[in-house]
């Protein structure tokens, strides 16, 4: 037989026809584009997911801004011979605007980055930070004369070495910590008013009279002190409380009074609904206690054999048809 005449009837098992390949690709594509038919997504669930996504995105954006501000504050001060006691206005403005979204923890990261770079932790100081003896972990610091107990001697503090190495001097440490206590502890992405932060330097606070030379807060407004003195009392008083001077305190007191009145009405003891003539009059009378009667001796108790006037009757075994049983004298469980 000629093999050429039988060639068209043979089919190769190693090759795949083009329609078969096309069918396989079509089937695979249909499986990939398959979407299960179910209920549509709940709009409330979508809104909650979108809210959380926006919150996470706001947090990422705020952290990115804080990181860029830390990188910018690493370049301050602009002049290598700048004086931290009287910095330039450009550096002060840049520092205050950059610290608006900061938290105290972010400010600590800024101090750490400056120390790693070998500089003082105060952002407006160009000096290198102190380096203590690496063998010791703590240092003893003596305060000024008269700072001890009772105003005598000197105050002694044991401070970790890392706290002293953050600054070039104690003055710069005081300036840096003065800024730290003014920062908002609430995260920047959760604040309602993000621009309501007025940061003051230590020198500015001293010039405005808000602090003395020791850094202690001074009295800023007399009405607050006057309100405190007016609220002093030696005991409970039936007189009406004095009206506070601050309008916000007055509004808060009025709202508390309205809330107390509504609560009293709900409980039923409001002075508006429970007048004196509507109240029930109650008279308390002490009850006379009657003594228990003493036991009396009955005439039939003289012979004995009775228990509080009761005479037990003896049963006849002959009537019951049961012979009497002999009891063991040692048996205490059987009552005679």
TAVEN-V93588 format. One record per backbone hydrogen bond with DSSP energy under -1.0 kcal/mol. CO is the residue of the C=O (numbers start at 0). NH is the residue of the N-H. If there is no record, write none. Layout:
# TAVEN-V93588
co->[CO;CO]
nh->[NH;NH]
This chain:
# TAVEN-V93588
co->[6;16;17;18;19;20;21;22;23;24;25;26;27;28;41;42;43;44;45;46;47;48;49;50;51;52;53;54;55;56;57;58;59;60;61;62;63;64;65;66;67;68;69;71;78;87;88;89;90;91;92;93;94;102;103;104;105;106;107;108;109;110;111;112;113;114;121;126;136;138;140;143;147;152;152;154;156;158;159;160;165;166;168;169;170;171;172;173;174;175;176;178;179;186;194;200;201;202;203;204;209;211;215;221;222;223;224;225;226;245;246;247;248;249;250;251;252;253;254;255;256;257;258;259;260;261;262;263;263;269;297;298;306;309;315;316;316;327]
nh->[9;20;21;22;23;24;25;26;27;28;29;30;31;32;45;46;47;48;49;50;51;52;53;54;55;56;57;58;59;60;61;62;63;64;65;66;67;68;69;70;71;72;73;74;81;91;92;93;94;95;96;97;98;106;107;108;109;110;111;112;113;114;115;116;118;117;124;119;160;158;156;146;150;145;147;142;140;138;163;164;120;129;172;173;174;175;176;177;178;179;180;181;182;189;196;204;205;206;207;209;217;214;211;225;226;227;228;229;230;249;250;251;252;253;254;255;256;257;258;259;260;261;262;263;264;265;266;267;268;273;300;301;309;306;319;320;321;330]
